[in-house]
Amino acid sequence: MALETRVLQADEWDVWYDHLELAFGGVPESPAERKLYRGLTETERSLGVWDGAACVASAGAFTFRLSVPGGALVPAAGVTMVGVSPTHRRRGILTSLMRRQLDDIRAGGEPLAVLTASDPAIYGRFGYGTATYALAVDIDTTRVRLSVPPGTDEVTVRLADPREVLADCERVYEELLADRPGMPARQPGWEHLPLLDAPAMRDGGSPLKCVVAEREGAGGGVVGYARYRVKPEWDLTGSDGKVEVTDLDALDPAAYAALWRYLFGIDLTWTVRAHRRPVDDPVLHLVSDVRRSRPRTRDSLHVRLVDLPAALEARTYGAALDVVMEVEDAFCPWNEGRWRVVADAKGSAVCKRTEEPAELALSVRELGSAYLGGITLTSLAAAGRVVELRRGAVREASRAFAGDVAPWLPHGF
């Protein structure tokens, strides 16, 4: 029987999602997780490949607006729920899904596609480049101390029910969007993702807890929050508990430090763990011993320019720029060719096709990596991924593309 690829219908969702669970190891998700993702699934943007009554492959997309350098929120397709049944691998199914999906994204007018990769080796061949990294720390609070800035003592921290203060926490998140590329503006329903708290997600820890940072007077109210779990552990010497931080955001240095100080001081715990943090997280400058904080990184958000000129014109640049780039993009050939990018002193840019001689040569994958300002073109050139055709062009372009802060994806999708 021939395979059929079609847009998902609402009454097919359970079969479609069962396939996805199987593709990712076959461990069933909790009812709460399934309910949330069923509500978030955009069926009109979800594809299934069917072998008779069986769903054997899937790919979906969420409608996002992604923060980019300069603070604009740019339409982006959040590629997700991609999987192929182990019985149907090596048949070109994934390539066909990526082809149709990128064609649909282009037709819908979204300049960008983004994803988090279960296997990052897969998506480079479709033009996705690693654009952000995530920091993880395991801080030994028996040996590491915090040095907090002035004003920290003026901030009050208060335990609160995570759901009761959700609106306040979302306001903090929204205020941070423009200053940190890579953060998605949370569409309705997405605010509930950080509150998922199925027992299987706790790994022996407590139910999800929340503490908010508050300040009195004008401009006061909630200025930060942290969500976390406490994992009690004991050995012959006594308690060896751990604090697992899932989210921490704050609007100013004092509120930020007050939240970390609170987490460091939880009784019967001696380690604070935080994952999926920005690689330039200020906590690295508050701790007395970075080594005993065990910082490490891994790839996070992968970016694909679908409409190259629209994407490059949507962000701003850190320096004036005038460069001609020869871009390779075999999978989306409408992006291939020679482009002149001109950015003025205020940061805005114009990107047009040109017949002028190329000064840089690179693929769309490298442009995706550099797009949010966290990966430099100079580092890509040092790896041979960007070729300089005019002396000085790499450095000029790298300065313009680079951002003041590291881009960051705060949660998966």
C-alpha positions, 0 to 999 in steps of 0.5 A, spaced: 500 500 500 502 506 498 504 511 503 499 517 504 501 524 507 496 529 509 494 534 514 492 532 521 485 531 522 482 533 529 480 526 530 486 523 528 490 526 534 491 520 539 493 515 533 498 521 531 501 522 538 501 515 539 506 514 533 510 520 536 511 517 543 513 510 539 518 514 535 521 517 541 522 511 545 515 508 547 514 511 554 507 514 555 507 521 557 502 523 563 495 525 561 497 532 563 502 533 558 498 530 553 492 534 554 497 540 554 500 538 547 493 536 544 491 543 546 497 547 543 497 542 537 495 546 530 492 541 526 492 545 520 500 545 521 501 538 522 503 533 517 502 525 518 504 520 513 500 514 513 501 506 512 493 504 511 490 506 518 497 506 521 501 513 522 508 512 521 511 519 520 509 526 523 512 533 523 508 539 526 509 547 527 507 552 532 506 559 530 511 563 534 514 570 534 521 570 536 525 575 539 531 577 534 537 582 535 534 589 536 527 587 539 523 585 534 518 579 534 519 576 527 514 570 525 517 564 526 515 556 525 517 552 531 518 546 528 516 540 532 513 533 533 518 530 528 519 523 528 519 516 523 517 509 525 523 505 526 519 500 521 519 506 515 526 509 516 531 509 510 525 511 505 526 518 504 520 520 508 523 525 513 526 529 507 519 529 504 516 532 510 522 537 511 521 539 503 513 540 504 514 543 511 519 549 508 514 550 502 508 551 507 512 556 511 515 560 505 508 560 503 505 562 509 510 568 509 514 566 515 521 568 514 524 563 519 523 556 522 526 554 528 527 547 532 530 544 538 534 537 535 533 530 538 539 529 534 543 535 531 546 531 526 540 530 522 537 538 521 544 541 518 542 538 511 536 541 511 539 548 512 538 549 520 544 552 524 545 551 531 544 559 533 543 558 541 547 554 547 544 553 553 548 553 560 547 548 566 550 549 573 551 544 579 553 549 584 556 546 591 553 551 596 557 548 601 563 551 598 560 557 593 558 563 596 554 569 593 556 576 592 550 580 591 549 587 588 547 593 592 539 593 593 539 586 594 536 587 601 531 591 599 527 586 595 522 581 598 522 574 596 515 570 597 513 563 596 507 563 592 502 558 588 505 557 581 498 558 578 496 564 582 502 568 580 502 566 573 500 572 570 505 576 574 511 571 572 508 572 565 509 580 565 516 579 567 517 574 562 514 579 557 518 585 559 525 581 558 523 579 551 526 585 547 532 585 550 534 577 549 534 574 542 531 567 541 526 568 546 519 566 543 513 571 545 508 566 549 502 565 545 495 563 549 496 557 552 504 556 552 504 560 559 502 553 562 508 549 559 512 551 565 507 549 570 507 542 567 508 538 574 507 530 572 510 526 578 514 522 572 517 529 571 520 530 578 525 525 578 524 524 586 523 531 587 517 535 590 511 538 586 513 545 583 514 551 587 515 558 586 518 564 589 517 571 587 521 577 588 517 583 590 519 591 591 515 596 594 513 603 592 512 606 585 515 601 580 514 595 585 510 589 585 513 582 582 520 584 579 522 576 578 520 569 580 523 562 580 520 556 579 524 550 582 523 543 586 527 540 592 529 533 591 531 530 598 536 525 599 540 522 605 546 518 606 550 516 612 552 523 614 545 526 613 542 530 608 544 531 601 538 535 598 538 538 591 534 544 589 532 543 581 531 550 578 526 550 572 525 557 571 528 564 573 527 571 571 528 578 574 528 585 571 534 588 575 540 585 578 538 586 585 531 582 584 536 577 580 541 576 586 535 575 591 532 569 588 539 566 587 540 567 594 534 564 596 535 558 592 542 557 596 539 558 603 534 552 602 534 548 608 537 541 608 540 542 601 547 543 598 547 543 591 543 548 586 542 545 579 539 549 573 539 547 566 537 551 560 540 558 562 543 563 557 550 562 556 552 569 559 548 568 565 550 573 571 550 567 576 557 566 573 559 573 576 555 572 583 559 565 585 565 565 589 568 559 585 566 558 578 569 551 578 565 548 583 559 551 579 560 546 574 558 550 568 557 546 561 553 547 555 549 544 549 546 546 543 539 549 544 535 553 538 537 551 531 535 557 526 533 556 518 532 562 514 526 561 510 526 567 506 533 570 507 532 577 505 526 578 509 529 575 515 536 579 514 532 585 514 527 584 520 533 584 525 538 590 527 546 590 526 551 592 531 555 596 526 554 599 519 555 594 514 556 593 506 557 586 504 556 582 498 555 574 500 554 568 496 549 564 499 549 556 498 542 553 499 540 547 495 534 545 499 531 552 499 534 554 492 530 561 492 535 563 497 541 561 493 545 566 490 549 573 491 546 578 496 548 585 498 547 587 505 547 594 507 546 596 514 546 603 517 549 606 523 542 605 526 542 598 525 537 597 520 538 593 514 537 592 506 538 586 503 537 585 495 540 581 490 546 583 486 551 581 481 557 585 484 563 580 486 562 576 492 566 578 498 564 572 503 561 565 501 557 561 506 551 556 506 544 558 509 546 554 515 552 558 517 547 564 516 542 561 521 547 560 526 549 567 526 542 570 525 541 571 533 548 574 534 551 569 539 555 565 534 560 569 530 562 569 523 569 569 525 569 563 529 565 560 523 570 562 518 576 559 523 572 552 522 572 553 514 565 554 514 565 561 511 570 563 506 573 570 506 573 573 498 575 580 500 580 581 506 577 584 512 570 582 510 569 577 515 571 581 521 566 587 518 560 582 518 562 579 524 562 585 528 555 587 525 552 580 526 554 579 533 549 581 539 550 584 546 547 579 550 547 571 548 541 569 545 537 564 549 531 559 548 528 559 555 524 552 554 523 547 549 517 546 544 
